[in-house]
Amino acid sequence: MKVPLFCAIRPRLASSLGAIVLAAALSGSFVQPATAQVTLEAQAIAQSSAQNDDVAAYYRARDFAPIWTAAGPEAADRRSALLTAIDFAPLHGLPASRYDANALMAQMGAARTAKERGVLDVALTRIYLRLARDLQTGMLTPSKVVPEIIREVPLRDVSQYLDGILSADPLAFVHSLPPHNAEYVRLMKAKFQMERLMQAGGYGPTVPATQTMKPGQSGRAVIALRDRLMAMGYLKVSFTSTYDASIEAAVRQYQSDMGMNIDGVVGPATLGMINTSVEDRLKSVIVAMERERWLNRPRGDRHVLVNLADFSAKIVDFDRVTFETRAVIGADKVGRRSPEFSDVMEFMIINPTWHVPRSIVVKEYLPQLQQNPNAAAQLNVIDRNGQVVPRGAVDWRQFNARNFPFEMKQPPSNSNALGLVKFMFPNANNIYLHDTPSKSLFARDSRAFSHGCIRLQDPFDFAYALLAPQMKDPKSFFQAKLASGKETQVNLETPIQVHLIYRTAVTTPKGEIGFRDDVYGRDRAIWEALAAEGVTLAPVRG
C-alpha cells in the first residue's frame, strides 16, 4: 500500500495543536446564512480577493461562493485537510509558523458575521495556496537565491490547487502535492532520524586535528575517531584504542558513502567530513528536500542525472542507475561554475570541433595573442568568411574584448579540448557533456576545473549506453565513426532528458545517506534563505 507522505514517518507524529485544529475543523461550526447574509458574504469575498487577480477570477467564476466557510461536511473536510497539512508541514522542512494555524483558529472562532466569514474564507485560501505551493514546488525562487540556478520550477495555476481542495477527497489531494519519488521519501526519513540524533546529543566530540591516521596507530585521536564512527553508525560498540581492521573498514565505508577516494586512511579531507556536525548534515537534508520540490515533475523514464556536488553523471532507467561515471565540473570561479537546469539531449558529435566560446577567446586567448601571435597554436583563428587567418599578418594589439572580429576553433584530434565526443542538449547556457584529454583530474576527490561544461571519465561507455536502445551493436558503430576521423553527428532516436542538479545530501536505494562538500557554497546560501523564511532545526516531535 502506498503510504501518504504526511504519514510516512513512524512513529506517527502528533501534537496538541493537531488535535485541537482537527477537532475545530471538523466541528462544522459555520451555519447556513440567510439570503441577505449570503450577499454580504459574497461582497466581502469579492473585496478581499481583489488583491490577487487569479484568486479573484476563481471566486468570480463560482459567483463568490465560499470555499471554506460554507456549512456542511464538505467545507469541514477542506478545513480539516488544510489544518492537518499545516500541522505536518515541519515533516517536510517547512515552518508551521509560516502558516500560523493558531491565528487561523482564532479567526475561525471569531468569524460570526457574514463579512467576517467572507474575509476569513479568502484568508484561508491565501494560506492554503502558500502551503500548497511550498509543498509542491518549494518556498524559494531558486534564481533569486543563487543566480546560477536557472531551473524552471514547475509552478501550478491557482485554479489547479483550488480545484483540488474542492474535490471529493481534499485530504488526498493535499497528500499528493509533495514529491513522491523515492529520493524525497528517503530524505524525509533521514531528516527524522537526524532530528532524533540531534536531540540525543549528535555525533559527540569531534576528532582532534592531527596528522594522517592510518591502521596500526593508537592514541587519543584514534579513540575519538572510534567514538565518532560509533555515533554515526559506522562502527559497532568497540573499546579498542588502536586503528585496527574494524576502524579501517568503517572509514572505508564512510569514504564510500561520502563519494571520496577509498583508502581507509583519515587525511584532512576525510577528517573534515567526519567532524561535520549533525546539525550541518540536517541542514543539507532540508536543503535537498527543497531542491527536490523545485524539480517536482516527471524526469523521464530514462534520463541523465548530473550531480555537480557529487562530480558524477548517471543514466537512470525507471529509477534504477544503469550507468555511472565520474565527472569534472566548472571551477569555483565567477563565470565558470556549472549552472543547474534541465534540458533534452538530442544528439552526440563524434570527433568534434571545439568552437571556443567568445568569453574564453577574449578573456584568455586574446591577451596571449597580443603577447605572442603563435600562442595557442592548436587553435585556428577564423575570419567572418570562414577562412583561417595567418597569425603573423594581424596586429593583435588593435583588438579588445568588444571589437575582436574572429572566432577560434580546434579541429578534431586526440588533443582536442573536447576529447573525441560531445553530447549535446542545445541550451542558452552553452553547456554540454564531453570527453577530455585531461584524464588525471578524475583521480581527485574534488573535481571542479572546467569552464562550466561537464567532462566525463568514461565518455565512450556513456555513448554506447545512450545508443543501445536504437542499435544492436552500439560499440562497433561508434568506433567506426571514430576511426573515420571525421566530425559526425549521431542523433538520438528518442531524445533523453538531462538534469544538472546539485545535492550535498544523497541517498541510496537501500536507504543510506551520504554527503558531499558544498563546492560552490550554494547550499549554504539556500539554507540561509530558508532560515530567513522561518525554517529552523526544530526538535523532533514524538
C-alpha positions, -999 to +999 in steps of 0.1 A: +000+000+000+013+035-009+016+055+023+008+092+021+039+113+028+023+131+057+021+097+074+053+081+060+074+086+092+070+062+120+061+066+148+032+087+136+037+122+146+010+140+166+007+172+186-017+190+208-021+216+181-030+189+156-057+175+179-071+210+185-072+221+149-088+188+137-115+190+163-123+225+154-121+220+117-145+190+119-169+208+141-188+224+112-195+254+133-204+276+103-241+278+100-260+284+067-265+322+064-297+338+053-300+351+017-291+387+027-261+375+046-251+354+015-249+386-005-229+403+022-205+373+024-201+373-014-193+411-013-167+405+014-151+377-006-150+399-037-134+427-018-109+405+000-099+385-031-094+416-053-057+419-043-049+387-063-062+386-099-060+348-101-078+343-068-104+369-076-110+353-110-116+319-094-140+332-069-158+352-096-163+321-117-181+305-087-202+336-080-181+343-049-194+313-031-172+304-001-147+275-003-140+270+034-168+287+055-199+271+040-220+249+062-219+212+058-193+183+059-176+192+025-163+225+038-154+210+071-133+184+053-114+212+034-107+230+067-095+197+082-073+190+052-057+224+054-051+224+091-037+188+090-013+199+063-001+228+084+004+205+114+026+182+093+044+209+074+075+205+096+079+169+084+088+185+050+112+210+064+086+238+062+080+261+092+045+258+107+048+294+118+047+304+081+011+294+080+001+303+116-025+278+125-032+295+158-041+328+142-063+309+117-080+291+146-086+324+164-100+340+132-123+309+126-136+311+161-142+349+159-160+348+125-196+355+133-209+380+107-213+374+070-185+399+063-161+382+088-169+348+072-161+363+037-128+378+049-119+345+066-127+325+035-102+344+014-076+343+043-079+305+043-074+304+006-043+326+008-028+304+035-037+272+016-022+284-017+010+294+001+012+260+017+003+240-014+029+258-035+055+254-008+048+216-006+047+211-043+074+234-058+093+248-028+093+280-007+121+298-026+126+311-061+159+294-070+175+321-092+168+348-066+189+329-041+217+317-065+217+332-100+234+301-114+204+280-106+184+287-137+159+259-132+124+265-144+103+255-113+071+237-124+047+262-108+010+253-110-020+276-116-041+288-087-071+270-103-054+236-100-049+240-063-084+252-057-100+226-079-080+200-059-092+212-025-128+213-038-125+177-049-143+148-032-112+140-012-094+172-003-070+155+022-059+130-005-052+160-028-031+177-002-011+144+003-004+143-034+013+177-035+049+170-023+073+149-045+066+112-043+098+100-057+120+076-037+147+101-031+123+126-014+108+099+009+143+087+019+153+123+026+122+127+049+132+096+068+168+108+071+156+142+084+135+125+111+165+103+121+189+132+123+164+152+144+163+124+169+201+121+168+205+158+173+181+157+203+203+129+217+235+149+215+246+144+179+278+127+170+296+136+202+330+153+205+350+160+173+382+142+164+412+164+172+431+177+143+462+156+139+485+141+113+470+115+090+457+085+109+465+050+095+459+014+105+482+004+134+483+038+151+469+044+186+462+072+210+437+099+219+428+109+184+421+072+174+398+068+204+379+100+194+377+087+158+364+053+172+337+071+192+327+094+164+323+064+140+302+046+165+279+076+170+275+079+132+265+042+130+296+031+111+312+010+139+297-014+164+305-009+200+342-011+204+368-005+232+399-005+210+424+023+213+442+011+181+434+019+145+425-017+139+408-036+110+373-027+122+381+010+123+397+008+089+366-009+074+344+017+090+365+045+075+364+028+041+326+025+042+324+062+053+346+073+025+325+053+000+292+069+013+308+104+011+319+098-025+356+100-017+386+080-028+386+049-006+419+042+011+410+036+047+432+065+058+419+096+077+436+125+060+425+162+061+396+157+037+382+126+054+387+142+089+368+174+078+339+153+067+338+132+098+339+163+120+309+179+103+281+182+129+248+165+127+232+200+127+250+208+094+241+175+080+205+181+088+207+215+071+219+197+039+190+173+041+164+201+045+180+220+016+179+188-005+142+184+001+136+220-010+157+213-041+136+181-048+105+203-047+119+226-074+122+195-097+088+181-088+078+168-123+084+137-144+121+134-151+117+108-178+116+070-176+151+072-189+171+103-181+207+116-175+213+129-140+244+150-133+250+158-097+275+187-097+283+183-059+289+146-064+311+151-095+291+123-112+270+116-143+244+088-144+219+072-167+188+063-148+162+039-162+129+036-144+145+048-111+175+025-114+210+037-122+222+017-152+254+037-159+276+059-138+309+077-144+330+104-127+327+139-139+347+172-138+326+203-133+331+241-136+358+256-115+346+276-084+353+309-101+329+336-114+318+328-148+330+292-146+307+275-122+284+250-138+247+261-138+218+240-127+190+234-152+172+207-172+170+202-209+168+174-235+198+157-251+192+153-289+225+141-304+262+134-299+291+146-321+320+122-327+353+138-335+340+172-326+355+206-335+359+228-305+342+262-312+359+282-284+333+303-266+338+340-272+341+347-235+372+324-234+386+338-266+386+374-254+395+367-218+422+341-222+434+338-258+434+374-270+459+385-243+481+356-252+480+365-289+489+401-281+520+388-263+528+361-289+510+357-322+519+320-321+503+313-288+477+286-285+489+272-318+465+242-315+436+267-323+428+281-357+418+318-360+388+320-383+375+352-401+339+361-410+343+342-443+352+310-426+389+313-436+419+305-414+437+338-406+475+339-409+485+349-374+516+369-385+496+391-407+475+406-379+483+433-354+465+417-324+471+448-302+444+467-321+417+445-307+399+443-274+370+422-260+344+443-278+359+446-313+377+413-317+363+401-351+375+365-352+364+331-340+388+304-327+384+267-334+403+235-326+399+208-353+391+172-343+421+154-328+432+133-298+443+165-281+411+184-288+398+201-256+365+183-260+382+149-265+367+127-291+329+130-284+305+155-270+269+151-260+245+179-269+214+192-253+212+226-270+207+254-244+213+291-240+240+284-214+262+266-240+267+237-215+272+201-227+289+168-217+321+158-233+353+138-233+386+153-223+423+146-229+430+157-193+423+123-177+444+128-145+418+151-129+393+122-125+415+107-097+409+136-074+382+138-047+372+174-057+369+178-094+359+214-102+383+225-130+364+232-162+350+263-178+315+252-170+308+221-192+308+186-178+337+163-186+332+126-184+357+100-173+341+072-195+326+091-225+327+061-249+308+038-225+284+066-219+279+068-257+274+031-260+247+032-233+229+061-250+229+043-283+220+009-270+182+014-274+184+022-311+210-003-324+223-038-318+260-031-317+265+005-305+302-001-297+311-011-333+290+017-347+307+043-325+342+030-331+337+030-369+326+067-368+355+075-345+381+058-368+370+079-397+384+110-381+356+130-395+332+151-374+300+131-373+266+140-357+246+110-344+210+118-335+193+100-306+161+084-320+145+091-286+158+123-271+166+120-234+160+145-205+192+158-188+191+172-153+220+191-139+214+191-102+234+200-070+229+177-040+252+177-010+229+151+007+223+120-014+206+087-006+209+052-019+181+027-028+189+009+005+182+040+025+217+050+034+226+087+032+259+103+022+271+138+020+292+159-003+311+191+000+293+223-008+318+231-035+301+263-047+286+273-014+251+271-030+235+250-002+248+274+024+230+303+006+198+283+003+198+273+039+203+310+049+173+319+026+152+291+042+161+303+077+151+338+068+116+323+059+114+307+094+129+272+088+147+260+120+164+228+132+134+221+154+135+191+178+116+161+166+081+156+177+073+122+192 
